[in-house]
Amino acid sequence: MSEKTPEEIAKEMGEKESARARARQIIEEARIAINAAKENKNVEILLRYLMRVSGFHQKPVVVGADGDVKVNSTLFNSGREALYHDIRALMSVETKNIIERSE
């Protein structure tokens, strides 16, 4: 196993920081787009649609007729809902009010 040179280590660190900066930029762009719901009716419509299809206002736990929790269905519902929660984390309070309370 060969040791990395200081130049190789510095290059790797630079690449990692560059990747982190790109990820932060993508998240910031998404945050700006998501919070445009006040100015753009199409953003509002899309976010409300995502909220509905994610099952955000439904209980994720599925109980069968026999009273047992249906684990696969519950996991599916939780995974589906997680997408909206990720998007919701980028929403301002104002955007959440527009999307979630104006039905």
ZADO-1210 file (C-alpha; in nm, 4 decimals, padded with zeros to 6 digits):
<atoms>
<atom x="00.0000" y="00.0000" z="00.0000" code="MET" pos="1"/>
<atom x="00.1563" y="00.3256" z="-00.1089" code="SER" pos="2"/>
<atom x="00.1287" y="00.6450" z="00.0868" code="GLU" pos="3"/>
<atom x="-00.0250" y="00.9459" z="-00.0789" code="LYS" pos="4"/>
<atom x="00.1865" y="01.2497" z="-00.1432" code="THR" pos="5"/>
<atom x="00.0854" y="01.5812" z="00.0112" code="PRO" pos="6"/>
<atom x="-00.0120" y="01.7001" z="-00.3365" code="GLU" pos="7"/>
<atom x="-00.2434" y="01.4014" z="-00.3861" code="GLU" pos="8"/>
<atom x="-00.4006" y="01.4574" z="-00.0451" code="ILE" pos="9"/>
<atom x="-00.4493" y="01.8281" z="-00.1194" code="ALA" pos="10"/>
<atom x="-00.6018" y="01.7455" z="-00.4587" code="LYS" pos="11"/>
<atom x="-00.8457" y="01.4953" z="-00.3007" code="GLU" pos="12"/>
<atom x="-00.9420" y="01.7471" z="-00.0335" code="MET" pos="13"/>
<atom x="-01.0004" y="02.0097" z="-00.3016" code="GLY" pos="14"/>
<atom x="-01.2181" y="01.7707" z="-00.5018" code="GLU" pos="15"/>
<atom x="-01.4223" y="01.6827" z="-00.1935" code="LYS" pos="16"/>
<atom x="-01.4718" y="02.0494" z="-00.1057" code="GLU" pos="17"/>
<atom x="-01.5712" y="02.1218" z="-00.4636" code="SER" pos="18"/>
<atom x="-01.8288" y="01.8397" z="-00.4529" code="ALA" pos="19"/>
<atom x="-01.9662" y="01.9741" z="-00.1228" code="ARG" pos="20"/>
<atom x="-01.9905" y="02.3229" z="-00.2717" code="ALA" pos="21"/>
<atom x="-02.1806" y="02.1853" z="-00.5742" code="ARG" pos="22"/>
<atom x="-02.4195" y="01.9982" z="-00.3413" code="ALA" pos="23"/>
<atom x="-02.4795" y="02.3163" z="-00.1371" code="ARG" pos="24"/>
<atom x="-02.5452" y="02.5091" z="-00.4598" code="GLN" pos="25"/>
<atom x="-02.8014" y="02.2503" z="-00.5768" code="ILE" pos="26"/>
<atom x="-02.9796" y="02.2638" z="-00.2408" code="ILE" pos="27"/>
<atom x="-02.9830" y="02.6446" z="-00.2412" code="GLU" pos="28"/>
<atom x="-03.1237" y="02.6529" z="-00.5948" code="GLU" pos="29"/>
<atom x="-03.3947" y="02.4067" z="-00.4894" code="ALA" pos="30"/>
<atom x="-03.4735" y="02.6155" z="-00.1804" code="ARG" pos="31"/>
<atom x="-03.5183" y="02.9270" z="-00.3949" code="ILE" pos="32"/>
<atom x="-03.7386" y="02.7414" z="-00.6459" code="ALA" pos="33"/>
<atom x="-03.9521" y="02.5800" z="-00.3757" code="ILE" pos="34"/>
<atom x="-04.0081" y="02.9084" z="-00.1971" code="ASN" pos="35"/>
<atom x="-04.1261" y="03.0742" z="-00.5198" code="ALA" pos="36"/>
<atom x="-04.4734" y="02.9315" z="-00.4505" code="ALA" pos="37"/>
<atom x="-04.5944" y="03.2749" z="-00.3406" code="LYS" pos="38"/>
<atom x="-04.4997" y="03.4315" z="-00.6743" code="GLU" pos="39"/>
<atom x="-04.5534" y="03.1350" z="-00.9045" code="ASN" pos="40"/>
<atom x="-04.8852" y="02.9497" z="-00.9013" code="LYS" pos="41"/>
<atom x="-04.7271" y="02.6555" z="-01.0887" code="ASN" pos="42"/>
<atom x="-04.4806" y="02.5960" z="-00.8046" code="VAL" pos="43"/>
<atom x="-04.7700" y="02.6036" z="-00.5594" code="GLU" pos="44"/>
<atom x="-04.9664" y="02.3532" z="-00.7681" code="ILE" pos="45"/>
<atom x="-04.6682" y="02.1193" z="-00.7990" code="LEU" pos="46"/>
<atom x="-04.5829" y="02.1287" z="-00.4285" code="LEU" pos="47"/>
<atom x="-04.9445" y="02.0674" z="-00.3290" code="ARG" pos="48"/>
<atom x="-04.9584" y="01.7736" z="-00.5715" code="TYR" pos="49"/>
<atom x="-04.6377" y="01.6256" z="-00.4274" code="LEU" pos="50"/>
<atom x="-04.7774" y="01.6655" z="-00.0776" code="MET" pos="51"/>
<atom x="-05.0919" y="01.4749" z="-00.1732" code="ARG" pos="52"/>
<atom x="-04.9282" y="01.1882" z="-00.3631" code="VAL" pos="53"/>
<atom x="-04.6705" y="01.1459" z="-00.0861" code="SER" pos="54"/>
<atom x="-04.9458" y="01.0701" z="00.1637" code="GLY" pos="55"/>
<atom x="-04.8326" y="01.3536" z="00.3910" code="PHE" pos="56"/>
<atom x="-05.1766" y="01.3869" z="00.5545" code="HIS" pos="57"/>
<atom x="-05.2295" y="01.0122" z="00.5873" code="GLN" pos="58"/>
<atom x="-05.1055" y="00.7690" z="00.8468" code="LYS" pos="59"/>
<atom x="-04.8205" y="00.5641" z="00.7014" code="PRO" pos="60"/>
<atom x="-04.8964" y="00.2542" z="00.9128" code="VAL" pos="61"/>
<atom x="-05.1115" y="-00.0038" z="00.7356" code="VAL" pos="62"/>
<atom x="-05.3097" y="-00.2447" z="00.9513" code="VAL" pos="63"/>
<atom x="-05.4647" y="-00.5452" z="00.7847" code="GLY" pos="64"/>
<atom x="-05.8102" y="-00.6899" z="00.8486" code="ALA" pos="65"/>
<atom x="-05.6474" y="-00.9350" z="01.0911" code="ASP" pos="66"/>
<atom x="-05.5169" y="-00.6459" z="01.3046" code="GLY" pos="67"/>
<atom x="-05.1524" y="-00.7047" z="01.2139" code="ASP" pos="68"/>
<atom x="-04.9327" y="-00.4229" z="01.0874" code="VAL" pos="69"/>
<atom x="-04.8478" y="-00.4767" z="00.7216" code="LYS" pos="70"/>
<atom x="-04.4752" y="-00.4068" z="00.7355" code="VAL" pos="71"/>
<atom x="-04.4060" y="-00.3923" z="00.3607" code="ASN" pos="72"/>
<atom x="-04.6941" y="-00.1517" z="00.2984" code="SER" pos="73"/>
<atom x="-04.5945" y="00.0624" z="00.5961" code="THR" pos="74"/>
<atom x="-04.2337" y="00.0812" z="00.4742" code="LEU" pos="75"/>
<atom x="-04.3525" y="00.1731" z="00.1254" code="PHE" pos="76"/>
<atom x="-04.5749" y="00.4505" z="00.2620" code="ASN" pos="77"/>
<atom x="-04.2946" y="00.5862" z="00.4803" code="SER" pos="78"/>
<atom x="-04.0532" y="00.5928" z="00.1881" code="GLY" pos="79"/>
<atom x="-04.3058" y="00.7665" z="-00.0342" code="ARG" pos="80"/>
<atom x="-04.3742" y="01.0284" z="00.2326" code="GLU" pos="81"/>
<atom x="-04.0015" y="01.0865" z="00.2928" code="ALA" pos="82"/>
<atom x="-03.9667" y="01.2653" z="-00.0418" code="LEU" pos="83"/>
<atom x="-04.2116" y="01.5348" z="00.0627" code="TYR" pos="84"/>
<atom x="-04.0402" y="01.5685" z="00.4014" code="HIS" pos="85"/>
<atom x="-03.7089" y="01.6309" z="00.2231" code="ASP" pos="86"/>
<atom x="-03.8717" y="01.9006" z="00.0105" code="ILE" pos="87"/>
<atom x="-04.0569" y="02.0397" z="00.3123" code="ARG" pos="88"/>
<atom x="-03.7269" y="02.0874" z="00.4972" code="ALA" pos="89"/>
<atom x="-03.6353" y="02.3473" z="00.2324" code="LEU" pos="90"/>
<atom x="-03.9639" y="02.5366" z="00.2662" code="MET" pos="91"/>
<atom x="-04.0007" y="02.8624" z="00.4513" code="SER" pos="92"/>
<atom x="-04.2807" y="02.8901" z="00.7058" code="VAL" pos="93"/>
<atom x="-04.4699" y="03.1058" z="00.4581" code="GLU" pos="94"/>
<atom x="-04.4437" y="02.8408" z="00.1854" code="THR" pos="95"/>
<atom x="-04.5574" y="02.5685" z="00.4259" code="LYS" pos="96"/>
<atom x="-04.8616" y="02.7796" z="00.5106" code="ASN" pos="97"/>
<atom x="-04.9441" y="02.8331" z="00.1426" code="ILE" pos="98"/>
<atom x="-04.9095" y="02.4653" z="00.0545" code="ILE" pos="99"/>
<atom x="-05.0354" y="02.2825" z="00.3621" code="GLU" pos="100"/>
<atom x="-05.3049" y="02.5098" z="00.5038" code="ARG" pos="101"/>
<atom x="-05.4828" y="02.6528" z="00.2026" code="SER" pos="102"/>
<atom x="-05.6929" y="02.3597" z="00.0932" code="GLU" pos="103"/>
</atoms>
